[in-house]
């Protein structure tokens, strides 16, 4: 796909979104260090205010450590219903005011303003949109305007909170150059360690490494990182469309009454669409199981749950529903599962109760699935005989 070299892409990021929503709900929380997450010692911080970040606290930090760093911090369990409502409000504001946008997470948006400079001036328009979001939703937002998604996102992170920045066309490399390599998307702890061991500390140094050497050192990922270090990114802004559900169903070759077989299929299907949820950075608030008997009678049952995309919680819910649904000793010809009440959410855990161990487990499993295929890692019970 070819793009006009003068693309104008704005990245809008709501500042400390969960904490900002809590401050809107309770004005007495403004200006105080807030931690959103579970209150138990083994829980983790889902989000925190900028006042808390001054103490070195960040998301995914163990709650016990966060409270030690800032004993006066206020811990709030969090409310995904409210966060979803405010996210939708901001989405509607952006949808009504721009020609094309992508919602990349519950609190981040890429907006394609290419061509609007002929009418309004992209810088002026982006600034006015920032003011409108604050006025209409009460939520502070930071943004950066650049020639591609990569630069606009990195630049936004540099001016948060409540900031704005424009990187002129042709200045992408000079903007990135002095930044530490950890600020480049796609560089995780392991890759950063490999590069730092070789004396590569800044993006400038990274961009000067020959492409062939990067590929030898880091494989295919090295090519991608080299392109990013040189400010190159042709990825398009993908038009946002609200997905209503994620589902799958299986009609069996032979009708069955085997509970062990049906349970294995339920596990396999739930894991498959659970992984799809996490790939899309979404959470579900409702699980539905569908059952069709050999006489074609079809029964459906659903259950509302706390928003999640964690397999162990979704599997338990699906099994509970199935146990109540399968009340006849009759052959089954079809089994299906569907997740609805979807909202954006990029946490791969039950938001406010899970532990750091569970976070690392899901991140590792999903990393393997994305790299080698989702069939490589699954629960033993879900493997087809």
C-alpha atoms as one frame of an Amber mdcrd trajectory, in Angstrom:
protein
   0.000   0.000   0.000   1.367   3.417  -0.980   0.925   6.509   1.143   1.348
  10.190   0.492   4.639  11.136   2.158   2.920  14.034   3.911   0.657  11.914
   6.099  -0.573  13.619   9.267  -1.240  11.116  12.066  -2.223  12.221  15.557
  -1.976   9.902  18.557  -4.378  10.822  21.377  -3.803   9.216  24.780  -6.034
   9.884  27.794  -3.853  10.776  30.784  -3.866   8.213  33.638  -7.281   7.182
  32.353  -8.582   4.980  35.193  -7.354   7.414  37.847  -8.798  10.390  35.930
 -12.211   8.724  35.785 -12.101   8.080  39.524 -11.325  11.772  40.098 -14.332
  12.741  37.979 -16.518  10.500  40.113 -15.049  11.877  43.345 -13.454  15.334
  43.127 -11.834  14.890  46.556  -9.384  12.426  44.957  -7.864  15.054  42.666
  -4.205  15.736  43.296  -3.768  12.657  45.500  -1.751   9.487  44.820  -4.245
   6.883  43.589  -3.675   3.181  42.969  -6.274   1.246  40.995  -6.142  -2.486
  41.700  -6.679  -5.189  44.284  -6.006  -4.475  47.925  -4.271  -7.781  48.713
  -0.499  -7.983  49.046  -0.229 -10.355  46.063  -2.382  -8.134  43.821  -0.903
  -5.795  41.234  -1.382  -2.146  40.296  -3.697  -1.923  37.275  -3.237   1.858
  36.970  -2.040   4.814  39.019  -2.252   8.592  39.050   0.697  10.828  38.160
   0.941  11.815  41.824   1.627   8.136  42.613   4.111   7.801  39.746   6.339
  10.392  41.417   7.114   7.686  44.000   8.299   5.277  41.317   5.016   3.352
  41.090   3.878   1.954  37.733   1.244  -0.421  36.367   1.801  -4.171  36.903
   3.883  -3.411  40.028   3.039  -5.623  43.029   0.561  -3.745  45.205   2.586
  -4.557  48.317   5.623  -2.760  46.889   3.533   0.193  45.674   2.049   0.721
  49.128   5.517   0.532  50.640   6.774   3.207  48.238   3.793   5.438  48.989
   2.046   4.534  52.274  -0.393   7.443  51.908  -1.658   6.236  48.508  -5.399
   5.647  48.173  -6.227   2.178  46.798  -9.368   1.903  44.654 -10.667  -1.415
  43.382 -11.762   0.095  40.082 -14.926   0.014  38.008 -14.685  -1.264  34.420
 -18.299  -0.250  33.771 -17.387   3.386  34.388 -14.150   3.170  32.427 -16.009
   1.629  29.490 -18.666   4.351  29.633 -16.105   7.178  29.562 -14.090   5.440
  26.852 -17.224   5.259  24.707 -17.944   8.943  25.403 -14.492   9.981  24.141
 -14.807   7.599  21.180 -18.084   9.264  20.186 -16.508  12.733  20.468 -13.641
  11.715  18.181 -15.942   9.879  15.750 -18.088  12.997  15.346 -15.119  15.254
  14.607 -12.577  13.408  12.461 -12.686  11.648   9.080 -10.813   8.491  10.101
  -9.603   7.073  13.415  -8.408   3.839  14.998  -9.111   2.926  18.613  -6.041
   0.974  19.661  -7.021   0.481  23.320  -9.531   1.677  25.898  -7.743   5.047
  26.171  -5.685   5.465  22.966  -6.622   6.642  19.481  -4.801   7.167  16.182
  -6.403   9.886  14.066  -5.632  10.359  10.370  -5.817  14.087   9.591  -4.094
  13.798   6.207  -5.453  16.419   3.810  -7.187  18.469   6.508  -4.358  21.015
   6.448  -5.941  22.355   3.255  -9.016  23.381   5.218  -8.163  23.928   8.898
  -4.485  23.269   9.517  -3.793  19.903  11.157  -1.973  21.389  14.164  -4.793
  23.798  14.898  -7.433  21.118  14.422  -5.677  18.612  16.706  -5.336  21.276
  19.400  -9.029  22.147  19.159  -9.967  18.460  19.414  -7.852  18.113  22.566
  -9.787  21.004  24.124 -13.110  19.514  23.054 -12.330  16.127  24.623 -11.512
  17.861  27.927 -14.582  20.110  27.753 -17.099  17.411  26.801 -15.778  14.510
  28.884 -13.814  16.166  31.684 -10.825  13.943  30.879  -7.324  15.355  30.196
  -5.625  14.056  27.068  -2.169  14.341  25.508  -1.403  14.091  21.813   1.359
  14.281  19.237   1.125  14.916  15.504   3.608  13.308  13.103   3.974  11.616
   9.736   3.266   8.101  11.042   1.799   6.142  13.937   5.140   5.155  15.448
   6.471   8.692  15.830   3.169  10.102  17.069   2.923   7.450  19.805   6.509
   7.859  21.017   6.100  11.648  20.983   2.868  11.494  22.982   4.622   9.501
  25.691   7.244  12.245  25.891   4.758  15.048  26.601   2.321  13.364  29.005
   0.477  14.495  31.024  -1.709  17.139  29.373   0.830  17.884  26.647   0.906
  18.310  22.897   3.715  18.131  20.353   4.223  18.204  16.600   7.135  16.450
  14.896   7.633  18.117  11.479   8.039  15.939   8.405  11.711  15.036   7.930
  12.545  15.420  11.642  11.527  11.898  12.693  15.062  10.530  13.105  16.372
  13.578  14.940  13.442  13.377  17.365  14.082   9.697  18.127  17.891   9.916
  18.190  18.571  10.988  21.815  15.908   8.753  23.371  16.914   5.550  25.219
  16.232   2.344  23.277  13.594   1.215  25.819  11.285   3.971  24.525  11.054
   2.369  21.088   7.938   0.158  20.773   8.854  -3.466  20.191  11.938  -3.499
  22.399  11.246  -5.641  25.443  13.496  -6.415  28.393  15.279  -9.309  26.684
  16.012  -7.380  23.485  17.072  -4.302  25.462  19.488  -6.442  27.472  21.085
  -7.844  24.300  21.525  -4.364  22.859  22.791  -2.762  26.072  25.413  -5.508
  26.407  26.734  -4.352  23.034  26.827  -0.727  24.131  23.662   0.319  22.292
  21.957   2.771  24.643  20.242   5.348  22.410  18.015   5.094  19.372  20.630
   7.072  17.407  23.193   4.309  17.904  20.565   1.686  17.110  19.668   3.402
  13.826  23.317   3.411  12.743  23.774  -0.369  13.020  23.801  -1.948   9.537
  20.530  -3.676   8.686  22.297  -6.989   7.960  23.890  -6.944  11.407  20.527
  -6.259  13.078  19.003  -9.209  11.246  21.882 -11.471  12.253  21.641 -10.329
  15.871  17.850 -10.320  16.362  16.419 -12.183  13.374  13.273 -10.909  11.661
  12.519  -8.734  14.676  15.841  -6.970  14.113  14.677  -5.704  10.724  11.484
  -4.310  12.266  13.402  -2.612  15.083  15.911  -1.111  12.618  13.052   0.406
  10.582  11.488   1.869  13.724  14.823   3.278  14.899  15.030   5.089  11.560
  11.528   6.525  11.991   9.969   4.347   9.265   6.388   3.141   9.678   3.861
   2.697   6.882   1.168   1.007   8.986  -2.278   2.431   8.164  -4.847   3.852
  10.536  -7.413   1.047  10.691 -11.004   2.359  10.748 -12.665   1.664  14.085
 -15.738  -0.538  14.146 -17.382  -1.757  17.331 -17.334  -5.559  17.484 -20.364
  -6.953  19.273 -19.189 -10.496  20.022 -16.535 -13.170  19.570 -17.772 -16.725
  19.156 -17.094 -20.192  17.832 -19.097 -23.402  17.534 -18.467 -26.969  16.449
 -20.824 -29.483  14.807 -19.500 -32.955  15.548 -19.042 -35.602  12.864 -20.777
 -38.075  15.176 -23.327 -37.138  17.804 -21.923 -37.821  21.255 -22.927 -38.306
  24.862 -19.352 -38.399  26.179 -18.949 -35.783  28.880 -15.147 -35.988  28.724
 -15.243 -35.303  24.975 -17.671 -32.391  25.364 -15.582 -30.942  28.181 -12.420
 -31.162  26.049 -14.160 -29.358  23.179 -15.428 -26.656  25.530 -11.898 -26.076
  26.863 -10.392 -25.953  23.377 -12.973 -23.470  22.031 -12.881 -21.240  25.114
  -9.091 -21.029  24.991  -9.212 -20.185  21.280 -11.566 -17.218  21.594 -10.004
 -16.185  24.905  -6.714 -15.776  23.044  -8.573 -13.803  20.353  -9.926 -11.481
  23.071  -6.437 -10.770  24.347  -5.036 -10.247  20.848  -7.685  -7.577  20.307
  -7.077  -6.038  23.762 -10.663  -6.679  24.792 -12.532  -7.912  27.837 -15.859
  -9.722  27.980 -18.636  -9.223  30.490 -20.920 -12.061  29.385 -20.318 -15.734
  28.499 -22.882 -17.757  26.528 -22.897 -21.519  25.877 -24.997 -23.091  23.115
 -25.981 -26.760  22.931 -27.846 -28.602  20.176 -29.134 -32.111  20.765 -29.425
 -34.874  18.161 -33.151 -34.102  17.720 -32.122 -30.497  16.804 -33.481 -28.979
  20.021 -31.198 -26.029  20.770 -30.671 -24.576  24.242 -28.692 -21.473  25.174
 -27.648 -20.107  28.556 -25.555 -17.074  29.472 -23.944 -15.600  32.549 -22.795
 -12.063  33.304 -19.293 -11.862  34.807 -16.801  -9.268  35.977 -14.956  -8.059
  32.884 -12.079 -10.404  32.086 -10.102 -12.122  29.345  -8.272 -14.656  31.521
  -8.687 -18.263  30.410  -8.982 -19.822  33.865 -11.930 -17.551  34.722 -13.638
 -17.909  31.338 -13.213 -21.699  31.416 -14.729 -21.999  34.879 -17.714 -19.878
  33.828 -18.228 -21.859  30.603 -18.084 -25.155  32.496 -20.583 -23.936  35.114
 -22.998 -22.887  32.371 -22.577 -26.187  30.514 -23.233 -28.213  33.681 -26.562
 -26.413  34.134 -27.423 -26.512  30.453 -26.829 -30.206  29.746 -29.775 -31.683
  31.613 -30.808 -34.482  29.232 -29.139 -37.827  28.676 -29.317 -37.299  24.931
 -26.734 -37.229  22.161 -25.220 -33.799  21.389 -24.506 -32.694  17.815 -23.282
 -29.094  18.321 -21.488 -27.078  20.988 -20.816 -23.339  20.858 -19.492 -20.522
  23.032 -19.804 -16.758  22.638 -18.397 -13.738  24.468 -20.472 -10.540  24.425
 -20.545  -7.177  26.239 -17.068  -6.544  24.850 -15.109  -3.507  25.953 -11.543
  -2.366  25.228  -9.063  -3.479  27.844  -5.434  -4.485  27.486  -4.958  -6.369
  30.732  -4.419 -10.098  30.362  -5.644 -10.843  33.864  -8.669 -10.423  36.074
  -8.007  -6.742  36.484  -7.899  -6.177  40.203  -7.373  -9.545  41.850  -4.755
 -11.522  39.961  -1.139 -11.827  40.931   2.085 -10.892  39.197   2.702 -14.614
  38.609  -0.558 -14.888  36.656   0.305 -11.804  34.612   3.648 -13.286  33.594
   2.028 -16.654  32.828  -0.531 -15.197  30.414   2.014 -12.907  28.802   4.379
 -15.836  28.216   1.651 -18.133  26.848   0.320 -15.481  24.479   3.834 -14.567
  23.343   4.460 -18.210  22.359   1.080 -18.447  20.609   1.651 -15.277  18.609
   5.094 -16.403  17.540   4.553 -20.107  16.827   0.769 -20.539  16.504  -1.987
 -20.881  19.076  -2.098 -24.670  18.752   1.338 -25.035  20.328   0.274 -24.263
  23.909  -3.033 -25.464  25.332  -4.440 -27.291  28.316  -3.939 -31.042  28.030
  -7.660 -31.705  28.477  -8.430 -29.667  25.343  -6.140 -31.628  23.023  -8.043
 -33.665  20.452  -7.546 -37.421  20.911
